[in-house]
Amino acid sequence: MGEFEPEPGVPLPPEQKAKADRILAERVTKNGAPTLEHYRRVYAACDLGWPGDEEIRRLYPVAETALSR
């Protein structure tokens, strides 16, 4: 199987979405979820408009507070 290159706005094929969901769940379990502020910084760094807090919560896991290490 070749390298998969996702396109913005195009849903992932089911097998790729399942793989992405597993990786995300592992990372969240290991490191905790990002806060809304983390997502805002990423959107700003990518020069993307902020879709709103509720949309981010709908799409991604969100922690209410950052984990202290």
N, C-alpha and C positions, 0 to 999 in steps of 0.2 A: 504494500500500500504506500503510495507516494505522500509527500508532505502536503497537508491540507492548508490552504490559505483562505481564511474567512473574508467575506466582503461586508463592509458596513451596511447595516440595514437588512441584510439577507439572513433569514433564520438558518441556524446550523442544521446539517443533516442529523437525524435522530441518533446515530451512533456517535457522532462528534459532540452533540449536546450532552449525551449521557457521560461521555468521558470528561468533558469540561465541568459538568456538575459534580462528578466524583472528585476531581482535582480541587475544585473550590471548597467542597465539604471537608476534605483533608486539611487544607490550609487554614480554614476557619477553626477547625478543631484544634489544630496545633498552635496557631498564632492569635486566634480571636478575629472577629470581623472588624473591618475599618469603620470609623465613625463618619457621619455626614461631612465633617470638616475635612477628613482625608479625601473623600470623593470630590468635594469642592475644589481642593488643591489640584487634583488630577485633571478635572474638567478645565480648570483655568490654565494649567500648564499645556494642555492640548488645544487651547483656544476654542473650546466648545462652550456653547450656551448651557446654563444650568437648567435641567429639565424640571426641577422642583424636588423637594424633600420626599414627597409621597411617591413620586415616580422612581426615585432611587431606591426607596424601601421596597417597592414592588419588584424591582429588577434584581437587587443585590442584597446580601446579608448586611445588616447595619448594626453596629454596637452603639448603645446610648452613650457610653463613656469609653475612653481609651484604656487599654490594660496598662497597668504600671508594671514595669519590669525592674 
